[in-house]
Amino acid sequence: MNVCKMKTKINKKTILKFSGILLLILVLSVLILFAVVIGKTYTFKVDTELGQWENATTIHPSLSPEQKKQLLENFKVAVQIPTVSFSESEQNITALQEFNLLLKRVFPKVFSSSLVQHEMVGTYSHLFTVPGSEPDLMPYMLLAHIDVVPANEADGWDAPPFSAQEVDGFIYGRGTIDNKQSVMGILQALEYLLERGYTPRRTFYIGLGHDEEIHGAEGAMNIVKLLKSRGVKLLYVLDEGLTIMDGIVDGLTVPAALIGVSEKGQVTVKLSVNTPPGHSSMPPKESTIGILASAVTRLEKNRMPNLFGKGPERATFEHLAHKFSWPYRMVMSNLWLFSSMLSSVLEGQPDTNAFVRTTTAVTMFNSGVKINVMPAYAEAFANFRIHSSQTLQEVLKLIESTISDERVKVEFVDGFDPLPISSYEEDTFGYQIIKKTVLDAFPGVTSCPAICIGNTDSRHYTELSPDIYRFAPSWYKPGDSERFHGVNERIAIQNYEEIVLFYFQLMQNSDIRNVPAPHT
């Protein structure tokens, strides 16, 4: 009996001692983890600073009061011309012709200079070639598009959509941020440089498409075809896409220029159901509409997988980590630990959910011919924007498996894979030149690589360059998301001036031979 008591005491002592050791190990592990997290929070920085840049700025970027007045008038007239693309078969041709005449009138140096070669492509698109003095330097290209989407004043505009009216320091009008600010800004910058005797060291091209809003088949694709026939290879391409975000991301202490390094792909599918027709007095257990509605509901409720970290979206937050306030900075600096938490937060809002997965949007649903007739046919169209880590074929298979109903026919309409991810390393010329120009033109603004969830003309240029970037230096603030292709599209007058100076500086910055090595 005493032996049993002794064993019991020994067992209790052993268990208590062992539990104490485990608790100590746990506490030490937590302390070590905490120390690692805090240490990394203060030391983590992906955004490497480069060394001394070669000075390529021979003409200081500045605007006189007269130039500010003139560039604003030029821009207003551009916005007032309704270069609308209604559909792939309908454009405002008269407006496109008028816009071409406008460009020649307001940019006389660009069109008369012996340095600049101008060509019309696909009838209404423009290709400008500006030869450099050092032909061994690889050329680059700037893109923008002339056409705009339709706009109706009755939708609730504060100013008519093609009036270019000034309201509280903003110019209102369709195309002010998509994408006439780039069209006019690029050419205005070149006009001012030519007036001051500028000759580039590095050759560059300017491509202005007239049908980007309807996929660029006549404009961008023909410009690419022409350049390919001449054996042109480009060091980098810069098109519209992302912007300078200010006050959009919680905890971010400074505005951030998001430089798009890729675009999501997309696929559109048609879903259809056929059943025998009948009278509404004797309905079947499931109607044609009901079958299709159930399939649509399954697609919406069973979202595509969260793929945060498998594309460039993780790099966005890591590059910005040191610009966040507490406790956001701790999270962004330690995504090895907090990535699941961040991805859950991102998928909670429609605008940020688009960064972490392939999105599903059912955009059309048609059926029925009469109130008392059971429809024999129902159809719906769904558009999916494909995450950069997936392929079009993978998404099509997921659509089929999610619907999982033989009565629903799934047909491919059109689509394409996500665009390749362009380099954003510290020795990548194009990315670093754009980043430097942002810092030159917008002191206090940080920059980072990001994914462009929309599509641009630049997707047609992948055969000419591996490094394609999507960025226009327009400010994007709370409430602005509804303005893109929506009501009350506008741009601040000061921002348009900044855009002109951005391209003015970019053209000169691109004249250096190489980007400097990073600080050791």
Salt bridges, closest charged atoms under 4 A:
ASP47 OD1 - LYS435 NZ 2.44
GLU49 OE2 - LYS45 NZ 3.19
GLU54 OE2 - ARG201 NH1 2.65
GLU88 OE2 - HIS215 NE2 3.38
GLU119 OE1 - ARG230 NH2 2.57
GLU134 OE2 - ARG201 NE 3.06
GLU134 OE1 - ARG513 NH2 2.95
ASP136 OD2 - ARG513 NH2 2.98
ASP147 OD1 - HIS145 ND1 3.10
GLU166 OE2 - LYS76 NZ 2.52
ASP178 OD1 - HIS145 NE2 3.00
ASP178 OD2 - HIS485 NE2 2.79
GLU212 OE1 - HIS145 NE2 3.24
GLU213 OE2 - HIS145 NE2 3.82
GLU213 OE2 - HIS485 NE2 3.39
GLU240 OE2 - HIS145 NE2 3.02
ASP246 OD2 - LYS477 NZ 3.76
GLU263 OE2 - ARG470 NE 3.15
GLU286 OE1 - ARG407 NH1 3.02
GLU313 OE1 - HIS387 NE2 3.26
GLU318 OE2 - ARG314 NE 3.06
GLU347 OE1 - ARG303 NH2 3.85
GLU347 OE1 - ARG357 NH2 3.10
GLU379 OE1 - LYS270 NZ 3.53
ASP405 OD2 - ARG298 NH2 3.92
ASP405 OD2 - ARG407 NH2 2.95
ASP440 OD2 - LYS436 NZ 3.35
GLU463 OE1 - LYS228 NZ 2.90
ASP480 OD1 - ARG483 NE 2.97
GLU489 OE1 - ARG174 NH1 2.80
